[in-house]
Amino acid sequence: MLDLHRGQGLDIYWRCSCNCPSEPAYEDMVIKKTGGLFGMAVKFMQLFSADKRDFTPLLEILGLWFQVRDDLANLVDQSYHDLKDFADDLTEGKFSYPVVHAINAQPHDHQVLSILRQRTSEYTVKEYCIGLLADMGSLDHTAKKLVKLETQCRNIVAELGGNSHLEAFLSEFSSIYRSPSGEPRTFEHLSFKGKNFSHMKPVSSGDCSSRVQDCLNNHQNSSS
C-alpha cells in the first residue's frame, strides 16, 4: 500500500513540477502505482484461495504493460478517444511513456515539454505534439516496448502453468501496438505535411503551425 502511494506521489510531483523523469524512473513509478493495484487485488483474492504463490514478478510486468499500453492508446486509439477527450494526457500535462522517451531522446528539442506545460486543450496543438512523438520515434519505441513486455508476461504465465484467459486478454489488447503480422506497429504522422492518422480530421498547414507557434510563444512569455 505504501509503494502504491509513493508511485502516485511521484506521478503527481512530476506533473505539477514539469520535471521529466528518466525511463527507468518512470517504469519504477508505474510498478509501484499500477503494479501495486494489481498486487492488492490478487492478495484480496488469495484470502479465499488455496493458491498462495507469489505472483509479484508477473503483476509488476503486467502493470507496466497495462500502463504503457494505456499511454499509447490515449494518443492514437480512436475507441479511446470516443470514451474520453482526444489525447487528454497532454491536456493534463502527464509524463506518459512516449512523452518521457521523446524528451529524454531529444534533450535539446523543447517543443514537447513546452506543449505539455501549456496544458492545452487545442486539438491542432495536441495533434502536432503527437506528430512530434511519431517523428522522434517515440511511438515506435513504445510499440516495441509493449511487445517486449507482452512477451515477458507470456513467459512468466507459462512458468506458472499457463492461463488461457490471461493469454487471450493479452492477445485482444495487443492490436494497438502489433500489426496483423504480429510485428510492432510503426507510426507515421505529419498531418501538416499531408499525412494523417486514420482517425484524425485533416488540419491545414497554416492553421496547425500558427496555433502551435502561439502555444509555444505563450509558454516563453509566461516563463520570462
Beta strands, then each sheet from edge to edge (+ up, - down):
end
